[in-house]
């Protein structure tokens, strides 16, 4: 799971007091926004061909492409090779949007298209609050929250693996109750992670590594958006209407 791997690495490598990149947040934010726009384009592209027979093959190709691009782009961004990293990250954002088109289509059909706007609005509000609060957290609070989020992330990964493996053997495994638990916990976790991002980024990345910081923050908000959608679907009983 690239998002989880990226954040765990951020927790391990974050410096607790020294600010190594005082301007990295401001330099990264335009690229986070650009990534979101490209993701929206990817979503629209996926929705436009969802009923076509080529959708499923392209979906699996996109999944593989995402994994490859993530590690290549992350390596280039961490090395501050921004000229190489930028087109890779742009392509990664497009592919991410394409792979998200399935859950967005499902949400629109089961709980209404307004749910997508609600999830996006909630994600945006979280960003605004986190951008103000996260950069002003004390070291004690920031370090404590890092530890809590790190443990929570491990628990979320284990729960999702159990849900996936259980679903392979029994379609009824991990029904609405288990999904509600995972979706709710994931939403709270990524809200907390959004605050930690603003605390961690200037302590981990230099100003020249702004694309690496942008990638981590982008993944946090994409995951937050997805888990909010999952939570809304689970609260409606998986989309079943009485």
Order of alpha helices (4+ residues) and beta strands (2+ residues): alpha-alpha-alpha-alpha-alpha-alpha-alpha-alpha
